[in-house]
Amino acid sequence: MNVLFEEDGAFRAGAVLADNNTSLQVELASGKRSKVKAANVLLRFEAPSPHELLAHAERDADGIDVDFLWEACPDIEFGFEEFAADYAGHKPSAVEAATLLLRLHSAPMYFHRKGKGRFRKAPPDILQAALAGQEKKRQQALAVERMVTDLKGGSLPAELAAILPQLLYKPDRNRPETKALETACAETALSTPRLLQRCGALADTHEYHLGRFLFEYFPQGTDFPACAAPAEHPELPLATVRAFSIDDAHTTEIDDAFSVVPLADGGMRVGIHIAAPGLGIAPDSELGRIARNRLSTVYMPGRKITMLPEGVVERYTLAAGNTAPAVSLYLDVGADLAVRGHETRLEQVPVAANLRHHDIEPLFNEQTLADGLAEFPFRDELKRLWELATVLEAGRGQSANAPQRKDYNFVVDWSAAGEDGPGRIAIDERPRGSPLDKLVAELMIVANATWGALLRDAGVAALYRAQTVGKVRMTTTAAAHEGLGVDCYAWSSSPLRRYVDLVNQWQLIAHLTRATPPFTARSAEFLAALRDFELTYAAYADFQRGMERYWCLRWLRQEQESVVVARVLRESLVRLEQLPLVLRVPSLPALDRGVRVRLNVEEIDLLDAECRARYVELLPADASDDTFGEDEGAE
């Protein structure tokens, strides 16, 4: 006696060695013996042999028209042996029954299984839907095959071109386009960007890196929606000062300006004037929601994405010739440069000039201060403010001789065509800590610390920047900022560029006008703004650093720099002397931090923003070694 049975979803046949009613001992054609439950036996037969039965059944099953089979079978549930008798017109042989069983089992769309060897024909509507789905999958498979062929041949299929950003930055693996791209990448051993670049879809590496950022943070684009203009604010008194700002050449969101009024006793009244968009923009207004969504201006070499629309910036920026609303902090400074008191006002401030670093620094620097300043606009005011800044710096416990990091100005000439895409880059080194830097930084610290303390003492909620044990964080608590040496520090000086500063300005304006502050310390909106700002601001900063790295690599290619000098940061890591570029150099031997080395630039990959360099030799030390500060190692 032989049996046909089902085991692990497959049909097997074997000779019965022992029949124990509920189970059987069966020997398969391979010689393997198996214990089979009687309930799993579908057919008992004498001939042919088990091996021949399955061989004939599998061969003959393919010849049965499944559509005809579906038409011929009953509408009710049936067993395969019953149907085999109707189909054959006589008592079926073991081969005929097994053949029909295999064919029924192989067409689950046509025949739904209802138990061991039992089936029911699929209803017509369900069958048609299943067949349509099967045809769709077949067509998709053909389309995937065609797209893979195109990609491997170096051409971009139209289907991929339509969803290129998604394929690059957030692929949906359920889409046939993604399946085709991943298959082509696997068969060509190329990454997705590299394959698309070969197909001509990534002609501009700059747009590829920018596009990744925009896809995540500006999925609807960077244009501003149409919205109402800022509200009119109450008439403000006019300040009797000649204010001036100090910024680089490309700054358009001018948040801060200064003024100096000499006093008869040799002292002076110093004004720190901060643009006041908070007077015309409410937190729940359209513009307030735009600022809340963007949270900060995004900076990158050659471009920026502003937090507020250009028209709003123009209305509130402290541009020369404007009389703009401002929150002003006035410091009463004695002849000995000691701050004897302060006052905060809401007022209109006339802006006399916008001083630019590239114009003023050649005239106002450490050397010219030592040798005697020449005549230039606002010379006396700058000198007096710098003298005050040195006193303020010392008062915070800061050393004027601390090592200073270098800053770099990135200027992209988009009108020039470069070898690697539009734009020609110029990178200029600018030492941090110049007299102008110190002047601006110290006055901003005074303003942010003073207003933070004012809100703290008044019990008005504010968002603070705190530093303890070297860790900087945002907080709603007026905690100390140890790095700056102040009791509390509330960012308030850049309300056109940072949402936190705008929030603090709303709180400050409410306190000054005796209105109800828009936020409380425990309000969900207030805490969410803190959390979202901190995360987003860090992401924007990472993006800026990434784009600066990209442009450093562009500069090396543009200038055809094949040999560079760098300083060792730590094992296998160096920073170039002429650029803010950190490289990993596997061939670097074990050397002390700060020593100078010469490297050969062997390959620059703009798509991955990487540079392969090789160690050449150790260079002698120079005088600048003493200024290689600890923070130079930050990647």
Secondary structure, DSSP 4 states (H G I P E B T S, - for coil): -EEEEEETTEEEEEEEEEE-SSEEEEEETTS-EEEEEGGGEEEEESSS-HHHHHHHHHHHHTTS-HHHHHHHS-SS-EEHHHHHHHHHTSPPPHHHHHHHHHHHHT-TTTEEEEETTEEEEPPHHHHHHHHHHHHHHHHHHHHHHHHHHHHHTT---HHHHHTHHHHHHS--TTSHHHHHHHHHHHHHT--HHHHHHHTTS---HHHHHHHHHHHHH-TT-SSPPP-PPPPPPPP-PBP-S-EEEEE-TT-----EEEEEEE-TTS-EEEEEEEE-GGGT--TTSHHHHHHHHH-B-EEETTEEE-SS-HHHHHHHS--TT-EEEEEEEEEEE-TTS-EEEEEEEEEEEEEEEEEEHHHHTTTSSHHHHHH-----TTHHHHHHHHHHHHHHHHHTT--TTS---EEEEEEEEEEEEETTEEEEEEEEEEETT-HHHHHHHHHHHHHHHHHHHHHHHHT----EEEEETTEEEEESS---BTTTTBS-----S-TTTBHHHHHHHHHHHHHHTTPPPS--TT-HHHHHHHHHHHHHHHHHHHHHHHHHHHHHHHHHHHTT--EEEEEEEETTEEEESSSS-EEE-TT--S--TT-EEEEEEEEEETTTTEEEEEEEEE----GGGGG--GGGG--
